[in-house]
Amino acid sequence: MQTRRDLGEILIEEGLVDQANLELALAEEARSGKSAWKVLLEQGQVTERDLLRARAAQIGLDFSDLSKEQPDADALALVSEEVLRRLIALPMSVLDGALVIAMADPRNHLAVEELAQVSGKQIVPSVAYRADLSAAIDRAFSEPKLPPPPSQRTGAPPSSFGPGDLVEAPPPPLTEADLAPVEEIDKEPNLAEFLIAVLEGAGSDLHLTAGLPPMVRINGEIQPIKGYRKLMPRDLQQIIYSMLSQKQRESFEENHELDVSYALPGKARFRVNVFQQRDAVGSVMRLIPYEIKTVEALGLPPTVLEFARLRRGLVLVTGITGSGKSTSLAALIDYINSTRHEHIMTVEDPIEFLHTHKKSVVNQREVGTDTYSFSEALKRVLRQDPDVILVGEMRDLETISTALTAAETGHLVFGTLHTQDAPQSVDRVIDVFPPHAQQQIRVQLAGSIAGVMSQQLVPLSSGKGRAVAAEILVATPAVRNLIREGKTHQIYTSMQSGGKFGMQVMDQHLAEIVKSGQVRYEAALERCHKVEEFNRLVGKG
């Protein structure tokens, strides 16, 4: 396999710089962080066209010097002016049946595909300086016109350009993309390849941000996907818009925020958030495997399965973003689906895990696609004969109020909150309501709540994968009384001593998985709630 030559080596071979000056520029790059190629430009060692010519040679493409070369009339007639101006491209010649086209960005595969479609020919791209291209396109489509195609010619030789045709404004400087370090332009950005890299690297999230190569989170740490250059704003818009429907694009352009799901056929699904930042589009894509793991496979405490065996009540699964709440909920819903003949309704934003009908009938609704909001869907769900209801996120007063009512009226309701422990979760539900209504909500919550699981993920000692650490609150009569009387600060003590009911606090479970060797002490220490208590539990007190 042929390896790519170093850009500096090409500049030396062309006689544009000598070894000594190149080494000085590289030393300045190491000292200041400024690109060596910018240093050479500022010193007058090379011109912008010199750099672009060398870059073209490096990636195996020809360079079209449009200050000297002219497009062939036959080639120019194959593509309309509108397309060429939009894509900043210029047909130069027809060679062995292929159309040679000078382009500012020959790596833009979408532009190459469009040019092939409109011209009906295979495209051979060459590199051209952007300012030269703009001037050459202006010349090509200004008076006097270039000679017509051969079928319309009268036999007169083609006219030549006069000196005035070559006058142009001073060219603008090269862009950051033109001067990007060599190692950053290895591969054309490709969404499917990015997502496959997430799967093959056992990653959890793909991050697409302007000015960085595609990034993947593996075992909680973000790192670049090797072999790809920095993503420019135009790359991001092409990549992200390629997975959106027209309706979704319009929604994003209006709101500058969008949550959707995206499937890589036969491999995995992703929860996608699209956002606007610094005049560019960005996105984070969370991996959602097709396979739904069991509660046992996830390493959740056995008490969690008891929540799935309930017939009524409110069960909250809580934790920070990325703590595995959706995965745990999917395991609970799948257990019910596999063991009971019931009707399960989910309201999600977006739908993450797809549930097939097993013993139960499962209907999944997506906010923004199937319904306008969580609260609107929950108003209707009680008329849809559900046994089990999953609320993807309990965001507001109306959603929480409806979920409490559903639990009170004999349904099993699962919901999520972004809280870090069980007592805080109880307070969060109550604090959503105005002060004058909070006592009534305490009574309602005390009567309907069945349990709370708060969880977080801790890196395994092996460095591959993460373990679940979970805090469990079971709504015993004593706990219900504490909620009703507004004594939520005493719930923690009840959980510490409630092991016989299946309860545990976070530090107890963290200590357990440290002692078993699953996770390192240092990793658990960073995530414990009370350091002294945790150290006592692991025997370091």
Protein Blocks (a to p, Z undefined) as FASTA:
>chain_A
ZZdddfklmmmmnopacfklmmmmmmmmmmnopafklmmmmnomacfklmmmmmmmmnop
acddfklbccdfklmmmpcfklmmmnopadfbdcehiacdddfblmlmklmmmmmmmnop
acddddddfklmmmmmmmmmmccdddddfklpghiacddddfklmgccddddddfklmgc
fklmmbacdfklmmmmmmmnopabdcddehiacdddeehiacddehiacddfklmmmmmm
mmpcfklmmmmmmnopacdddddehiaccddddddeehiacdddddddfbdcdfklnopa
fklmmmmmpmbdcdddeddehilmmmmmmmmmmmmmmmpccdddddddddfbdcddfkbc
cddddehjlpmbfklmmmmmmmnopabdcdfbafbfklmmmmmmmmmnopacddddddfb
fklmmmmmmmmpcfklmmmmmmmmmmmpnbdcdddddddfkopacddddddddddfklmm
mmmnopamlmmmmmmmmmmnopacfklmmmmmmmnomacfklmmmmmmblmlmmmmnopZ
Z
